[in-house]
Amino acid sequence: MTAGAAGAMVWLDGALMPLEQARVSVDDLGFLYGAACFETMRAAGGVAFRLERHLERFERGLRMLRVPPPPRARLRAAIDATLAANGLRDARVRLTVSAGRGDGRPDLTAALAPVVLVSAVPLPPAPGPARLAVASLRIDARRPLREAKTANYLPSLLALAEAREAGCDDALLLTHEGHVAEAATANLFAVIGGALVTPPLDDGPLPGVTREVVLACARSLGLAVEERSLTLEAIGAAHELLLTSSVSGVRAVRAVVGRWQAAVTPGPVTAALAAAYEALVRAECGERGPAAR
């Protein structure tokens, strides 16, 4: 379950109910074996930003798990109802679908029906510039389900725990080949030689919806954009580093720590992309900004 404030309402399998009353079976394959996909989205003005792109990735992931995706109309209605029930306009929305209840065995064919959960909480304040720790674990760029956002989130959780223990905000994940893939909870961009550079999908990052939007924003601003492999040495020589995620949007990076230390000053490219991204969110969701609320 997604944590929420007292009195929060969630949408579970066709009905709104108080968060504290929502229950999922102990035989649920998402709980037992991680057979679930989720999407975390930003809502502005009570509208989920780039909802269709999130649902496209969501459906691809569910099909990889052999879980029939629920109808989009049902998911849209569930998200709208959850935002309305909680009286939220700017929010963090989480959509989760598990394979459903089974018989305890690790057998996807035993699942009876997918379980659908939607929760929403107020959008947290924009975070400040991040400190990243280079995680000790390595990821497989060719790992199964690498393009899906599944409940099998343990590598990211372990990396993030390691980063927090080092006094950092997020972790930098490397592949076994030594290429930078992403952060534990965000995609990574670097400003190098006047170009905005991000690891290619072949190096294992999640195909983030916000990543896609920021690439488009960069091109609209006339920035040179490159998707190419990055090493730690390249990261250390970057003029600016930034993270992108649905909830935080564009977030500056101020330091990377690990086998070496790299200090980075949040700069004009990051600021321009953050402003362009925020303006796009507001425009697509029909919001004029804080004064409109």
C-alpha positions as CSV (number, residue, x, y, z in Angstrom):
1,M,0.0,0.0,0.0
2,T,1.0,3.6,-0.5
3,A,1.3,5.5,2.7
4,G,-1.1,8.4,3.0
5,A,-2.6,10.8,5.5
6,A,-5.3,9.8,7.9
7,G,-8.6,9.9,6.2
8,A,-7.1,9.3,2.7
9,M,-9.2,7.4,0.2
10,V,-8.0,4.8,-2.2
11,W,-9.6,3.0,-5.2
12,L,-9.4,-0.8,-4.9
13,D,-11.0,-3.1,-7.4
14,G,-13.8,-0.9,-8.4
15,A,-14.6,0.9,-5.1
16,L,-13.4,3.9,-3.2
17,M,-12.6,3.2,0.5
18,P,-10.6,4.6,3.4
19,L,-6.9,3.7,3.1
20,E,-7.0,1.9,6.5
21,Q,-9.7,-0.4,5.3
22,A,-8.1,-1.4,2.0
23,R,-6.9,-5.0,2.0
24,V,-5.1,-7.3,-0.5
25,S,-5.1,-11.1,-0.1
26,V,-2.0,-12.8,1.5
27,D,-2.2,-15.1,-1.6
28,D,-1.8,-12.2,-4.0
29,L,1.1,-12.9,-6.5
30,G,2.2,-9.3,-6.3
31,F,2.8,-9.6,-2.6
32,L,4.3,-13.1,-2.7
33,Y,6.4,-12.9,-5.8
34,G,6.4,-9.3,-7.0
35,A,4.1,-10.0,-10.0
36,A,2.9,-6.5,-10.3
37,C,3.5,-3.3,-12.2
38,F,3.1,0.3,-11.0
39,E,3.2,3.9,-12.3
40,T,3.8,7.0,-10.3
41,M,2.4,10.1,-11.9
42,R,2.2,13.8,-11.3
43,A,-1.2,15.4,-11.2
44,A,-1.7,19.2,-11.8
45,G,-5.1,20.8,-11.6
46,G,-6.6,17.4,-10.8
47,V,-5.3,16.0,-14.1
48,A,-2.6,13.3,-14.4
49,F,0.2,14.6,-16.7
50,R,1.0,12.4,-19.7
51,L,-1.4,9.8,-18.5
52,E,-1.6,8.0,-21.9
53,R,2.2,7.6,-22.0
54,H,2.2,6.2,-18.5
55,L,-0.6,3.7,-19.4
56,E,1.2,2.6,-22.6
57,R,4.3,1.7,-20.6
58,F,2.1,0.2,-17.9
59,E,0.3,-2.1,-20.3
60,R,3.6,-3.2,-21.9
61,G,4.9,-4.2,-18.5
62,L,1.7,-6.1,-17.5
63,R,1.8,-8.0,-20.8
64,M,5.4,-9.0,-20.1
65,L,4.1,-10.5,-16.8
66,R,1.2,-12.2,-18.7
67,V,-1.3,-10.1,-16.8
68,P,-4.2,-8.8,-18.9
69,P,-4.2,-5.0,-18.7
70,P,-7.4,-3.5,-17.3
71,P,-9.4,-1.3,-19.7
72,R,-7.9,2.2,-19.9
73,A,-11.3,3.7,-19.4
74,R,-11.5,1.9,-16.0
75,L,-8.1,3.1,-15.0
76,R,-8.7,6.7,-16.1
77,A,-12.0,6.7,-14.1
78,A,-10.2,5.3,-11.0
79,I,-7.5,7.9,-11.1
80,D,-10.1,10.8,-11.5
81,A,-12.2,9.4,-8.7
82,T,-9.3,9.0,-6.3
83,L,-8.1,12.6,-6.9
84,A,-11.6,13.9,-6.5
85,A,-12.3,11.8,-3.3
86,N,-9.1,13.2,-1.7
87,G,-9.8,16.8,-2.9
88,L,-6.4,16.9,-4.6
89,R,-5.3,19.0,-7.5
90,D,-1.5,18.9,-7.3
91,A,-0.7,15.3,-6.3
92,R,1.5,12.2,-6.5
93,V,-0.7,9.4,-7.9
94,R,0.3,5.8,-7.9
95,L,-1.4,3.1,-10.0
96,T,-0.7,-0.5,-9.1
97,V,-1.9,-3.7,-10.8
98,S,-0.9,-7.1,-9.5
99,A,-1.5,-10.5,-11.1
100,G,-4.0,-11.1,-8.4
101,R,-4.8,-13.9,-6.0
102,G,-3.3,-17.3,-6.6
103,D,-2.9,-20.5,-4.6
104,G,0.4,-19.8,-3.0
105,R,2.5,-21.4,-5.7
106,P,4.9,-19.4,-8.0
107,D,2.5,-19.8,-10.9
108,L,1.2,-16.9,-12.9
109,T,-1.4,-19.1,-14.6
110,A,-3.0,-19.6,-11.1
111,A,-3.9,-16.0,-10.8
112,L,-7.7,-15.4,-10.6
113,A,-8.0,-11.8,-11.7
114,P,-5.8,-8.7,-11.6
115,V,-6.0,-6.4,-8.5
116,V,-6.2,-2.7,-9.3
117,L,-5.2,-0.1,-6.7
118,V,-5.0,3.7,-7.0
119,S,-3.8,6.0,-4.3
120,A,-3.0,9.8,-4.2
121,V,-1.2,12.1,-1.8
122,P,-0.4,15.8,-2.0
123,L,2.5,16.6,-4.2
124,P,5.6,17.0,-2.0
125,P,7.6,20.3,-2.1
126,A,10.2,20.5,-4.8
127,P,13.4,19.0,-3.5
128,G,16.7,20.8,-3.5
129,P,19.8,19.8,-5.5
130,A,20.7,16.2,-4.9
131,R,23.8,14.4,-3.7
132,L,24.3,11.1,-5.4
133,A,26.3,8.1,-4.1
134,V,27.8,5.6,-6.6
135,A,26.1,2.3,-5.6
136,S,28.3,-0.7,-5.0
137,L,25.8,-3.1,-6.8
138,R,25.8,-3.3,-10.5
139,I,22.8,-3.9,-12.8
140,D,22.4,-6.0,-15.9
141,A,21.6,-3.8,-18.9
142,R,20.0,-6.8,-20.6
143,R,18.0,-7.9,-17.5
144,P,14.5,-9.3,-18.1
145,L,11.7,-6.8,-17.8
146,R,14.1,-3.8,-17.9
147,E,11.5,-1.8,-19.8
148,A,8.8,-2.4,-17.3
149,K,8.2,-0.7,-14.0
150,T,7.5,-3.7,-11.8
151,A,7.2,-4.4,-8.1
152,N,10.6,-6.2,-8.3
153,Y,12.2,-3.0,-7.1
154,L,14.8,-4.5,-4.8
155,P,18.0,-3.4,-6.6
156,S,16.9,0.2,-6.5
157,L,15.8,-0.1,-2.9
158,L,19.2,-1.5,-1.9
159,A,21.1,1.1,-3.8
160,L,18.9,3.9,-2.3
161,A,19.5,2.5,1.2
162,E,23.2,2.5,0.6
163,A,23.0,6.1,-0.6
164,R,21.0,7.2,2.4
165,E,23.5,5.6,4.7
166,A,26.2,7.7,3.0
167,G,24.2,10.9,3.6
168,C,23.0,11.2,0.0
169,D,19.7,11.6,-1.7
170,D,19.9,9.0,-4.4
171,A,22.2,6.4,-5.9
172,L,24.0,6.3,-9.2
173,L,23.6,2.8,-10.8
174,L,26.3,1.4,-13.1
175,T,26.1,-1.6,-15.4
176,H,28.5,-4.5,-15.2
177,E,30.3,-3.0,-18.1
178,G,30.9,0.2,-16.1
179,H,28.4,2.4,-17.9
180,V,26.2,4.8,-16.1
181,A,22.5,3.6,-16.4
182,E,20.4,5.9,-14.2
183,A,19.7,6.9,-10.6
184,A,17.8,4.5,-8.3
185,T,14.6,6.6,-8.6
186,A,15.2,8.8,-11.6
187,N,16.8,9.1,-15.0
188,L,20.1,10.9,-15.3
189,F,21.2,13.7,-17.7
190,A,24.6,15.4,-18.0
191,V,25.6,18.7,-19.7
192,I,28.9,18.0,-21.5
193,G,30.5,20.2,-24.0
194,G,27.3,22.2,-24.6
195,A,25.2,19.1,-25.2
196,L,22.6,17.4,-23.0
197,V,23.6,13.8,-22.8
198,T,21.7,10.8,-21.3
199,P,22.4,7.1,-21.2
200,P,20.8,5.2,-24.1
201,L,18.1,2.6,-23.3
202,D,20.6,-0.1,-24.4
203,D,22.5,0.7,-21.2
204,G,19.6,-0.3,-19.0
205,P,17.8,2.8,-17.8
206,L,14.0,2.7,-17.4
207,P,12.4,4.4,-20.4
208,G,11.0,7.2,-18.2
209,V,8.1,9.3,-19.3
210,T,9.7,12.4,-17.8
211,R,13.0,11.5,-19.6
212,E,11.1,11.5,-22.8
213,V,9.5,14.9,-22.1
214,V,12.8,16.5,-21.1
215,L,14.4,15.3,-24.3
216,A,11.7,17.0,-26.2
217,C,11.9,20.2,-24.1
218,A,15.7,20.3,-24.7
219,R,15.2,20.1,-28.4
220,S,12.6,22.8,-28.3
221,L,15.1,25.0,-26.5
222,G,17.6,24.5,-29.2
223,L,19.9,22.3,-27.1
224,A,22.1,19.6,-28.7
225,V,20.8,16.2,-27.4
226,E,22.8,13.0,-27.3
227,E,21.9,9.5,-26.1
228,R,25.2,7.8,-25.6
229,S,27.1,5.7,-23.0
230,L,28.5,7.6,-20.1
231,T,31.3,6.6,-17.7
232,L,32.0,7.9,-14.2
233,E,34.9,9.8,-15.7
234,A,32.5,11.6,-18.1
235,I,30.1,12.3,-15.2
236,G,33.0,13.8,-13.2
237,A,33.8,16.1,-16.1
238,A,30.2,17.3,-16.7
239,H,29.3,20.9,-16.3
240,E,25.8,20.1,-14.9
241,L,24.0,17.0,-13.8
242,L,20.3,16.6,-13.4
243,L,17.7,14.0,-12.5
244,T,14.2,13.5,-14.0
245,S,11.2,11.8,-12.5
246,S,7.5,12.2,-12.6
247,V,7.1,13.6,-9.1
248,S,10.2,15.7,-8.8
249,G,10.3,16.9,-12.5
250,V,13.8,18.2,-13.2
251,R,16.1,18.2,-10.2
252,A,19.7,19.5,-10.1
253,V,22.6,17.4,-8.8
254,R,25.2,19.1,-6.7
255,A,27.6,16.3,-5.9
256,V,28.5,12.7,-6.7
257,V,30.4,10.7,-4.1
258,G,32.0,7.2,-4.2
259,R,35.4,6.1,-5.2
260,W,35.9,9.8,-6.1
261,Q,34.2,13.1,-5.4
262,A,32.6,15.3,-8.0
263,A,31.1,18.6,-7.2
264,V,28.7,20.1,-9.7
265,T,27.1,23.6,-9.7
266,P,23.4,23.7,-10.7
267,G,23.5,25.7,-13.9
268,P,21.5,27.5,-16.6
269,V,20.6,24.4,-18.6
270,T,19.1,22.7,-15.6
271,A,17.1,25.8,-14.7
272,A,15.9,26.3,-18.3
273,L,14.7,22.6,-18.6
274,A,13.0,22.8,-15.2
275,A,11.1,25.9,-16.2
276,A,10.2,24.4,-19.6
277,Y,9.0,21.2,-18.0
278,E,6.9,22.9,-15.4
279,A,5.3,25.2,-18.0
280,L,4.4,22.1,-20.2
281,V,2.9,20.3,-17.2
282,R,0.7,23.4,-16.4
283,A,-0.2,23.9,-20.1
284,E,-1.3,20.3,-20.7
285,C,-3.1,20.0,-17.4
286,G,-4.9,23.3,-17.8
287,E,-3.3,25.0,-14.8
288,R,-1.9,28.5,-14.9
289,G,0.2,28.0,-11.8
290,P,-0.2,28.5,-8.0
291,A,-2.4,31.6,-8.5
292,A,-4.9,29.5,-10.3
293,R,-5.5,27.3,-7.3
